[in-house]
Amino acid sequence: MSVNTLTIPNSIKSVATAPNQELHYSIDMLQDEARQLVDQGVVSRQQPIYVLCQYIPAREWVCVECELEKCEYLLRDRIADLLGSQSWDND
């Protein structure tokens, strides 16, 4: 059984310079990562935000929860709420 984790872009990895330093997750970064997972079909916009914990390392999930709480998101809220409105390029 394999566990999928988010691939952190090099630009974001540079935020955490020391090996034991925690990575700061911004709400924009979480939205981008969630959007990638939705676009790949890994998760659905209708699933609760807490399913994202399967794709974020456990040691970093506490930071994610704090950022979500700071931005007034609940773990039971839908991923669609986190992503906001969706625009369509071709109708």
PDB file as gemmi writes it, atoms N, CA and C in Angstrom:
CRYST1    1.000    1.000    1.000  90.00  90.00  90.00 P 1                      
ATOM      1  N   MET A   1       0.844  -1.166   0.000  1.00  0.00           N  
ATOM      2  CA  MET A   1       0.000   0.000   0.000  1.00  0.00           C  
ATOM      3  C   MET A   1       0.896   1.237   0.000  1.00  0.00           C  
ATOM      4  N   SER A   2       0.676   2.114  -0.923  1.00  0.00           N  
ATOM      5  CA  SER A   2       1.500   3.318  -0.993  1.00  0.00           C  
ATOM      6  C   SER A   2       0.698   4.531  -0.550  1.00  0.00           C  
ATOM      7  N   VAL A   3       1.399   5.488  -0.009  1.00  0.00           N  
ATOM      8  CA  VAL A   3       0.770   6.723   0.439  1.00  0.00           C  
ATOM      9  C   VAL A   3       1.241   7.837  -0.477  1.00  0.00           C  
ATOM     10  N   ASN A   4       0.303   8.574  -1.033  1.00  0.00           N  
ATOM     11  CA  ASN A   4       0.655   9.696  -1.894  1.00  0.00           C  
ATOM     12  C   ASN A   4       0.934  10.917  -1.040  1.00  0.00           C  
ATOM     13  N   THR A   5       1.970  11.649  -1.383  1.00  0.00           N  
ATOM     14  CA  THR A   5       2.263  12.896  -0.695  1.00  0.00           C  
ATOM     15  C   THR A   5       2.394  13.998  -1.718  1.00  0.00           C  
ATOM     16  N   LEU A   6       2.168  15.220  -1.273  1.00  0.00           N  
ATOM     17  CA  LEU A   6       2.278  16.367  -2.154  1.00  0.00           C  
ATOM     18  C   LEU A   6       3.727  16.588  -2.536  1.00  0.00           C  
ATOM     19  N   THR A   7       3.939  16.960  -3.751  1.00  0.00           N  
ATOM     20  CA  THR A   7       5.275  17.326  -4.204  1.00  0.00           C  
ATOM     21  C   THR A   7       5.440  18.813  -3.954  1.00  0.00           C  
ATOM     22  N   ILE A   8       6.399  19.162  -3.136  1.00  0.00           N  
ATOM     23  CA  ILE A   8       6.611  20.557  -2.776  1.00  0.00           C  
ATOM     24  C   ILE A   8       7.579  21.178  -3.769  1.00  0.00           C  
ATOM     25  N   PRO A   9       7.136  22.237  -4.460  1.00  0.00           N  
ATOM     26  CA  PRO A   9       8.023  22.888  -5.422  1.00  0.00           C  
ATOM     27  C   PRO A   9       9.292  23.396  -4.751  1.00  0.00           C  
ATOM     28  N   ASN A  10      10.394  23.463  -5.510  1.00  0.00           N  
ATOM     29  CA  ASN A  10      11.675  23.911  -4.974  1.00  0.00           C  
ATOM     30  C   ASN A  10      11.589  25.311  -4.386  1.00  0.00           C  
ATOM     31  N   SER A  11      10.763  26.174  -4.969  1.00  0.00           N  
ATOM     32  CA  SER A  11      10.643  27.534  -4.448  1.00  0.00           C  
ATOM     33  C   SER A  11      10.073  27.545  -3.036  1.00  0.00           C  
ATOM     34  N   ILE A  12       9.227  26.576  -2.739  1.00  0.00           N  
ATOM     35  CA  ILE A  12       8.629  26.504  -1.405  1.00  0.00           C  
ATOM     36  C   ILE A  12       9.577  25.789  -0.454  1.00  0.00           C  
ATOM     37  N   LYS A  13      10.315  24.800  -0.949  1.00  0.00           N  
ATOM     38  CA  LYS A  13      11.260  24.085  -0.103  1.00  0.00           C  
ATOM     39  C   LYS A  13      12.304  25.029   0.480  1.00  0.00           C  
ATOM     40  N   SER A  14      12.609  26.072  -0.243  1.00  0.00           N  
ATOM     41  CA  SER A  14      13.633  26.996   0.227  1.00  0.00           C  
ATOM     42  C   SER A  14      13.182  27.779   1.452  1.00  0.00           C  
ATOM     43  N   VAL A  15      11.869  27.779   1.738  1.00  0.00           N  
ATOM     44  CA  VAL A  15      11.360  28.463   2.926  1.00  0.00           C  
ATOM     45  C   VAL A  15      11.880  27.793   4.185  1.00  0.00           C  
ATOM     46  N   ALA A  16      11.944  26.464   4.164  1.00  0.00           N  
ATOM     47  CA  ALA A  16      12.460  25.705   5.307  1.00  0.00           C  
ATOM     48  C   ALA A  16      13.931  25.394   5.037  1.00  0.00           C  
ATOM     49  N   THR A  17      14.819  26.132   5.668  1.00  0.00           N  
ATOM     50  CA  THR A  17      16.235  25.982   5.375  1.00  0.00           C  
ATOM     51  C   THR A  17      16.903  24.937   6.260  1.00  0.00           C  
ATOM     52  N   ALA A  18      16.524  24.836   7.490  1.00  0.00           N  
ATOM     53  CA  ALA A  18      17.125  23.860   8.398  1.00  0.00           C  
ATOM     54  C   ALA A  18      16.322  22.562   8.346  1.00  0.00           C  
ATOM     55  N   PRO A  19      16.969  21.410   8.525  1.00  0.00           N  
ATOM     56  CA  PRO A  19      16.265  20.137   8.436  1.00  0.00           C  
ATOM     57  C   PRO A  19      15.117  19.999   9.438  1.00  0.00           C  
ATOM     58  N   ASN A  20      15.255  20.572  10.625  1.00  0.00           N  
ATOM     59  CA  ASN A  20      14.212  20.435  11.638  1.00  0.00           C  
ATOM     60  C   ASN A  20      13.243  21.607  11.658  1.00  0.00           C  
ATOM     61  N   GLN A  21      13.427  22.559  10.764  1.00  0.00           N  
ATOM     62  CA  GLN A  21      12.542  23.718  10.719  1.00  0.00           C  
ATOM     63  C   GLN A  21      11.242  23.330  10.025  1.00  0.00           C  
ATOM     64  N   GLU A  22      10.125  23.764  10.586  1.00  0.00           N  
ATOM     65  CA  GLU A  22       8.833  23.446  10.002  1.00  0.00           C  
ATOM     66  C   GLU A  22       8.585  24.294   8.771  1.00  0.00           C  
ATOM     67  N   LEU A  23       7.899  23.708   7.811  1.00  0.00           N  
ATOM     68  CA  LEU A  23       7.521  24.404   6.598  1.00  0.00           C  
ATOM     69  C   LEU A  23       6.237  25.167   6.869  1.00  0.00           C  
ATOM     70  N   HIS A  24       6.202  26.425   6.497  1.00  0.00           N  
ATOM     71  CA  HIS A  24       4.995  27.224   6.693  1.00  0.00           C  
ATOM     72  C   HIS A  24       4.087  27.055   5.489  1.00  0.00           C  
ATOM     73  N   TYR A  25       2.877  26.631   5.727  1.00  0.00           N  
ATOM     74  CA  TYR A  25       1.894  26.474   4.666  1.00  0.00           C  
ATOM     75  C   TYR A  25       1.019  27.712   4.625  1.00  0.00           C  
ATOM     76  N   SER A  26       1.003  28.407   3.503  1.00  0.00           N  
ATOM     77  CA  SER A  26       0.082  29.528   3.336  1.00  0.00           C  
ATOM     78  C   SER A  26      -1.221  28.992   2.765  1.00  0.00           C  
ATOM     79  N   ILE A  27      -2.273  29.750   2.913  1.00  0.00           N  
ATOM     80  CA  ILE A  27      -3.567  29.318   2.386  1.00  0.00           C  
ATOM     81  C   ILE A  27      -3.496  29.225   0.863  1.00  0.00           C  
ATOM     82  N   ASP A  28      -2.730  30.112   0.235  1.00  0.00           N  
ATOM     83  CA  ASP A  28      -2.583  30.061  -1.226  1.00  0.00           C  
ATOM     84  C   ASP A  28      -1.922  28.753  -1.659  1.00  0.00           C  
ATOM     85  N   MET A  29      -0.910  28.336  -0.921  1.00  0.00           N  
ATOM     86  CA  MET A  29      -0.223  27.085  -1.235  1.00  0.00           C  
ATOM     87  C   MET A  29      -1.164  25.896  -1.064  1.00  0.00           C  
ATOM     88  N   LEU A  30      -1.952  25.907   0.005  1.00  0.00           N  
ATOM     89  CA  LEU A  30      -2.906  24.819   0.230  1.00  0.00           C  
ATOM     90  C   LEU A  30      -3.951  24.777  -0.881  1.00  0.00           C  
ATOM     91  N   GLN A  31      -4.420  25.945  -1.299  1.00  0.00           N  
ATOM     92  CA  GLN A  31      -5.398  25.999  -2.386  1.00  0.00           C  
ATOM     93  C   GLN A  31      -4.797  25.463  -3.682  1.00  0.00           C  
ATOM     94  N   ASP A  32      -3.558  25.836  -3.971  1.00  0.00           N  
ATOM     95  CA  ASP A  32      -2.894  25.355  -5.183  1.00  0.00           C  
ATOM     96  C   ASP A  32      -2.724  23.842  -5.161  1.00  0.00           C  
ATOM     97  N   GLU A  33      -2.292  23.316  -4.022  1.00  0.00           N  
ATOM     98  CA  GLU A  33      -2.098  21.868  -3.905  1.00  0.00           C  
ATOM     99  C   GLU A  33      -3.421  21.127  -4.013  1.00  0.00           C  
ATOM    100  N   ALA A  34      -4.462  21.654  -3.367  1.00  0.00           N  
ATOM    101  CA  ALA A  34      -5.783  21.025  -3.449  1.00  0.00           C  
ATOM    102  C   ALA A  34      -6.298  21.065  -4.885  1.00  0.00           C  
ATOM    103  N   ARG A  35      -6.085  22.183  -5.573  1.00  0.00           N  
ATOM    104  CA  ARG A  35      -6.514  22.315  -6.968  1.00  0.00           C  
ATOM    105  C   ARG A  35      -5.795  21.289  -7.849  1.00  0.00           C  
ATOM    106  N   GLN A  36      -4.512  21.071  -7.603  1.00  0.00           N  
ATOM    107  CA  GLN A  36      -3.768  20.064  -8.373  1.00  0.00           C  
ATOM    108  C   GLN A  36      -4.348  18.666  -8.156  1.00  0.00           C  
ATOM    109  N   LEU A  37      -4.653  18.347  -6.915  1.00  0.00           N  
ATOM    110  CA  LEU A  37      -5.229  17.031  -6.607  1.00  0.00           C  
ATOM    111  C   LEU A  37      -6.599  16.859  -7.249  1.00  0.00           C  
ATOM    112  N   VAL A  38      -7.405  17.924  -7.263  1.00  0.00           N  
ATOM    113  CA  VAL A  38      -8.723  17.871  -7.911  1.00  0.00           C  
ATOM    114  C   VAL A  38      -8.547  17.705  -9.416  1.00  0.00           C  
ATOM    115  N   ASP A  39      -7.643  18.486 -10.012  1.00  0.00           N  
ATOM    116  CA  ASP A  39      -7.408  18.405 -11.456  1.00  0.00           C  
ATOM    117  C   ASP A  39      -6.910  17.027 -11.879  1.00  0.00           C  
ATOM    118  N   GLN A  40      -6.132  16.378 -11.019  1.00  0.00           N  
ATOM    119  CA  GLN A  40      -5.616  15.039 -11.305  1.00  0.00           C  
ATOM    120  C   GLN A  40      -6.665  13.959 -11.051  1.00  0.00           C  
ATOM    121  N   GLY A  41      -7.788  14.333 -10.444  1.00  0.00           N  
ATOM    122  CA  GLY A  41      -8.846  13.373 -10.153  1.00  0.00           C  
ATOM    123  C   GLY A  41      -8.587  12.540  -8.920  1.00  0.00           C  
ATOM    124  N   VAL A  42      -7.613  12.949  -8.114  1.00  0.00           N  
ATOM    125  CA  VAL A  42      -7.258  12.199  -6.903  1.00  0.00           C  
ATOM    126  C   VAL A  42      -8.299  12.425  -5.812  1.00  0.00           C  
ATOM    127  N   VAL A  43      -8.768  13.657  -5.693  1.00  0.00           N  
ATOM    128  CA  VAL A  43      -9.830  13.990  -4.734  1.00  0.00           C  
ATOM    129  C   VAL A  43     -10.929  14.741  -5.477  1.00  0.00           C  
ATOM    130  N   SER A  44     -12.086  14.793  -4.862  1.00  0.00           N  
ATOM    131  CA  SER A  44     -13.237  15.474  -5.436  1.00  0.00           C  
ATOM    132  C   SER A  44     -13.461  16.806  -4.720  1.00  0.00           C  
ATOM    133  N   ARG A  45     -14.013  17.762  -5.430  1.00  0.00           N  
ATOM    134  CA  ARG A  45     -14.350  19.058  -4.827  1.00  0.00           C  
ATOM    135  C   ARG A  45     -15.392  18.901  -3.719  1.00  0.00           C  
ATOM    136  N   GLN A  46     -16.135  17.796  -3.738  1.00  0.00           N  
ATOM    137  CA  GLN A  46     -17.197  17.585  -2.760  1.00  0.00           C  
ATOM    138  C   GLN A  46     -16.711  16.928  -1.473  1.00  0.00           C  
ATOM    139  N   GLN A  47     -15.478  16.449  -1.458  1.00  0.00           N  
ATOM    140  CA  GLN A  47     -14.950  15.807  -0.254  1.00  0.00           C  
ATOM    141  C   GLN A  47     -14.572  16.855   0.786  1.00  0.00           C  
ATOM    142  N   PRO A  48     -14.593  16.460   2.062  1.00  0.00           N  
ATOM    143  CA  PRO A  48     -14.188  17.403   3.109  1.00  0.00           C  
ATOM    144  C   PRO A  48     -12.690  17.696   3.044  1.00  0.00           C  
ATOM    145  N   ILE A  49     -12.309  18.854   3.533  1.00  0.00           N  
ATOM    146  CA  ILE A  49     -10.917  19.292   3.499  1.00  0.00           C  
ATOM    147  C   ILE A  49     -10.002  18.292   4.205  1.00  0.00           C  
ATOM    148  N   TYR A  50     -10.497  17.602   5.239  1.00  0.00           N  
ATOM    149  CA  TYR A  50      -9.620  16.719   6.001  1.00  0.00           C  
ATOM    150  C   TYR A  50      -9.065  15.568   5.175  1.00  0.00           C  
ATOM    151  N   VAL A  51      -9.627  15.252   3.994  1.00  0.00           N  
ATOM    152  CA  VAL A  51      -9.046  14.184   3.172  1.00  0.00           C  
ATOM    153  C   VAL A  51      -7.669  14.590   2.643  1.00  0.00           C  
ATOM    154  N   LEU A  52      -7.366  15.875   2.641  1.00  0.00           N  
ATOM    155  CA  LEU A  52      -6.050  16.330   2.187  1.00  0.00           C  
ATOM    156  C   LEU A  52      -4.932  15.837   3.102  1.00  0.00           C  
ATOM    157  N   CYS A  53      -5.283  15.444   4.338  1.00  0.00           N  
ATOM    158  CA  CYS A  53      -4.259  14.970   5.273  1.00  0.00           C  
ATOM    159  C   CYS A  53      -3.585  13.703   4.753  1.00  0.00           C  
ATOM    160  N   GLN A  54      -4.222  12.984   3.838  1.00  0.00           N  
ATOM    161  CA  GLN A  54      -3.624  11.784   3.255  1.00  0.00           C  
ATOM    162  C   GLN A  54      -2.458  12.129   2.333  1.00  0.00           C  
ATOM    163  N   TYR A  55      -2.391  13.376   1.903  1.00  0.00           N  
ATOM    164  CA  TYR A  55      -1.408  13.792   0.903  1.00  0.00           C  
ATOM    165  C   TYR A  55      -0.394  14.799   1.443  1.00  0.00           C  
ATOM    166  N   ILE A  56      -0.480  15.078   2.724  1.00  0.00           N  
ATOM    167  CA  ILE A  56       0.449  15.992   3.381  1.00  0.00           C  
ATOM    168  C   ILE A  56       1.127  15.212   4.507  1.00  0.00           C  
ATOM    169  N   PRO A  57       2.438  15.294   4.630  1.00  0.00           N  
ATOM    170  CA  PRO A  57       3.133  14.541   5.696  1.00  0.00           C  
ATOM    171  C   PRO A  57       2.537  14.845   7.076  1.00  0.00           C  
ATOM    172  N   ALA A  58       2.400  13.817   7.881  1.00  0.00           N  
ATOM    173  CA  ALA A  58       1.753  13.933   9.196  1.00  0.00           C  
ATOM    174  C   ALA A  58       2.402  15.001  10.076  1.00  0.00           C  
ATOM    175  N   ARG A  59       3.720  15.104  10.024  1.00  0.00           N  
ATOM    176  CA  ARG A  59       4.406  16.078  10.881  1.00  0.00           C  
ATOM    177  C   ARG A  59       4.085  17.518  10.478  1.00  0.00           C  
ATOM    178  N   GLU A  60       3.590  17.705   9.253  1.00  0.00           N  
ATOM    179  CA  GLU A  60       3.269  19.042   8.768  1.00  0.00           C  
ATOM    180  C   GLU A  60       1.778  19.359   8.843  1.00  0.00           C  
ATOM    181  N   TRP A  61       0.967  18.347   9.128  1.00  0.00           N  
ATOM    182  CA  TRP A  61      -0.482  18.538   9.129  1.00  0.00           C  
ATOM    183  C   TRP A  61      -0.924  19.531  10.202  1.00  0.00           C  
ATOM    184  N   VAL A  62      -0.245  19.565  11.332  1.00  0.00           N  
ATOM    185  CA  VAL A  62      -0.604  20.509  12.399  1.00  0.00           C  
ATOM    186  C   VAL A  62      -0.492  21.937  11.882  1.00  0.00           C  
ATOM    187  N   CYS A  63       0.553  22.229  11.122  1.00  0.00           N  
ATOM    188  CA  CYS A  63       0.725  23.572  10.546  1.00  0.00           C  
ATOM    189  C   CYS A  63      -0.397  23.879   9.555  1.00  0.00           C  
ATOM    190  N   VAL A  64      -0.800  22.866   8.800  1.00  0.00           N  
ATOM    191  CA  VAL A  64      -1.885  23.036   7.841  1.00  0.00           C  
ATOM    192  C   VAL A  64      -3.180  23.348   8.582  1.00  0.00           C  
ATOM    193  N   GLU A  65      -3.453  22.596   9.639  1.00  0.00           N  
ATOM    194  CA  GLU A  65      -4.667  22.832  10.426  1.00  0.00           C  
ATOM    195  C   GLU A  65      -4.684  24.249  11.002  1.00  0.00           C  
ATOM    196  N   CYS A  66      -3.556  24.704  11.486  1.00  0.00           N  
ATOM    197  CA  CYS A  66      -3.470  26.059  12.049  1.00  0.00           C  
ATOM    198  C   CYS A  66      -3.762  27.109  10.988  1.00  0.00           C  
ATOM    199  N   GLU A  67      -3.215  26.928   9.803  1.00  0.00           N  
ATOM    200  CA  GLU A  67      -3.443  27.886   8.710  1.00  0.00           C  
ATOM    201  C   GLU A  67      -4.904  27.882   8.290  1.00  0.00           C  
ATOM    202  N   LEU A  68      -5.507  26.700   8.208  1.00  0.00           N  
ATOM    203  CA  LEU A  68      -6.923  26.608   7.854  1.00  0.00           C  
ATOM    204  C   LEU A  68      -7.783  27.291   8.910  1.00  0.00           C  
ATOM    205  N   GLU A  69      -7.468  27.048  10.170  1.00  0.00           N  
ATOM    206  CA  GLU A  69      -8.219  27.663  11.265  1.00  0.00           C  
ATOM    207  C   GLU A  69      -8.074  29.182  11.242  1.00  0.00           C  
ATOM    208  N   LYS A  70      -6.855  29.652  10.989  1.00  0.00           N  
ATOM    209  CA  LYS A  70      -6.595  31.088  10.927  1.00  0.00           C  
ATOM    210  C   LYS A  70      -7.433  31.752   9.829  1.00  0.00           C  
ATOM    211  N   CYS A  71      -7.669  31.016   8.752  1.00  0.00           N  
ATOM    212  CA  CYS A  71      -8.454  31.544   7.628  1.00  0.00           C  
ATOM    213  C   CYS A  71      -9.925  31.146   7.719  1.00  0.00           C  
ATOM    214  N   GLU A  72     -10.319  30.638   8.893  1.00  0.00           N  
ATOM    215  CA  GLU A  72     -11.709  30.305   9.221  1.00  0.00           C  
ATOM    216  C   GLU A  72     -12.296  29.179   8.367  1.00  0.00           C  
ATOM    217  N   TYR A  73     -11.463  28.185   8.047  1.00  0.00           N  
ATOM    218  CA  TYR A  73     -11.947  26.973   7.399  1.00  0.00           C  
ATOM    219  C   TYR A  73     -12.044  25.881   8.445  1.00  0.00           C  
ATOM    220  N   LEU A  74     -13.064  25.052   8.319  1.00  0.00           N  
ATOM    221  CA  LEU A  74     -13.222  23.889   9.182  1.00  0.00           C  
ATOM    222  C   LEU A  74     -12.822  22.650   8.395  1.00  0.00           C  
ATOM    223  N   LEU A  75     -12.317  21.647   9.080  1.00  0.00           N  
ATOM    224  CA  LEU A  75     -11.902  20.422   8.397  1.00  0.00           C  
ATOM    225  C   LEU A  75     -13.074  19.714   7.727  1.00  0.00           C  
ATOM    226  N   ARG A  76     -14.284  19.969   8.190  1.00  0.00           N  
ATOM    227  CA  ARG A  76     -15.457  19.345   7.573  1.00  0.00           C  
ATOM    228  C   ARG A  76     -15.970  20.123   6.364  1.00  0.00           C  
ATOM    229  N   ASP A  77     -15.454  21.355   6.155  1.00  0.00           N  
ATOM    230  CA  ASP A  77     -15.819  22.125   4.962  1.00  0.00           C  
ATOM    231  C   ASP A  77     -15.380  21.368   3.716  1.00  0.00           C  
ATOM    232  N   ARG A  78     -16.042  21.621   2.622  1.00  0.00           N  
ATOM    233  CA  ARG A  78     -15.721  20.952   1.364  1.00  0.00           C  
ATOM    234  C   ARG A  78     -14.490  21.573   0.712  1.00  0.00           C  
ATOM    235  N   ILE A  79     -13.771  20.766  -0.036  1.00  0.00           N  
ATOM    236  CA  ILE A  79     -12.609  21.256  -0.781  1.00  0.00           C  
ATOM    237  C   ILE A  79     -13.037  22.377  -1.715  1.00  0.00           C  
ATOM    238  N   ALA A  80     -14.257  22.301  -2.243  1.00  0.00           N  
ATOM    239  CA  ALA A  80     -14.776  23.354  -3.116  1.00  0.00           C  
ATOM    240  C   ALA A  80     -14.789  24.702  -2.400  1.00  0.00           C  
ATOM    241  N   ASP A  81     -15.074  24.704  -1.102  1.00  0.00           N  
ATOM    242  CA  ASP A  81     -15.057  25.950  -0.325  1.00  0.00           C  
ATOM    243  C   ASP A  81     -13.642  26.517  -0.260  1.00  0.00           C  
ATOM    244  N   LEU A  82     -12.669  25.646  -0.119  1.00  0.00           N  
ATOM    245  CA  LEU A  82     -11.271  26.059  -0.065  1.00  0.00           C  
ATOM    246  C   LEU A  82     -10.810  26.628  -1.406  1.00  0.00           C  
ATOM    247  N   LEU A  83     -11.274  26.004  -2.491  1.00  0.00           N  
ATOM    248  CA  LEU A  83     -10.846  26.424  -3.818  1.00  0.00           C  
ATOM    249  C   LEU A  83     -11.559  27.681  -4.302  1.00  0.00           C  
ATOM    250  N   GLY A  84     -12.720  27.972  -3.743  1.00  0.00           N  
ATOM    251  CA  GLY A  84     -13.463  29.157  -4.185  1.00  0.00           C  
ATOM    252  C   GLY A  84     -14.140  28.903  -5.505  1.00  0.00           C  
ATOM    253  N   SER A  85     -14.464  29.979  -6.191  1.00  0.00           N  
ATOM    254  CA  SER A  85     -15.188  29.851  -7.458  1.00  0.00           C  
ATOM    255  C   SER A  85     -14.268  29.273  -8.535  1.00  0.00           C  
ATOM    256  N   GLN A  86     -14.881  28.592  -9.457  1.00  0.00           N  
ATOM    257  CA  GLN A  86     -14.139  27.954 -10.529  1.00  0.00           C  
ATOM    258  C   GLN A  86     -14.459  28.654 -11.834  1.00  0.00           C  
ATOM    259  N   SER A  87     -13.441  29.010 -12.588  1.00  0.00           N  
ATOM    260  CA  SER A  87     -13.685  29.642 -13.893  1.00  0.00           C  
ATOM    261  C   SER A  87     -13.422  28.631 -14.996  1.00  0.00           C  
ATOM    262  N   TRP A  88     -14.190  28.704 -16.032  1.00  0.00           N  
ATOM    263  CA  TRP A  88     -14.079  27.772 -17.156  1.00  0.00           C  
ATOM    264  C   TRP A  88     -13.489  28.517 -18.342  1.00  0.00           C  
ATOM    265  N   ASP A  89     -12.459  27.948 -18.939  1.00  0.00           N  
ATOM    266  CA  ASP A  89     -11.817  28.572 -20.088  1.00  0.00           C  
ATOM    267  C   ASP A  89     -12.597  28.319 -21.381  1.00  0.00           C  
ATOM    268  N   ASN A  90     -13.206  27.154 -21.489  1.00  0.00           N  
ATOM    269  CA  ASN A  90     -13.936  26.838 -22.720  1.00  0.00           C  
ATOM    270  C   ASN A  90     -15.308  26.285 -22.366  1.00  0.00           C  
ATOM    271  N   ASP A  91     -16.330  26.971 -22.755  1.00  0.00           N  
ATOM    272  CA  ASP A  91     -17.706  26.513 -22.516  1.00  0.00           C  
ATOM    273  C   ASP A  91     -18.287  25.955 -23.783  1.00  0.00           C  
TER     274      ASP A  91                                                      
END                                                                             
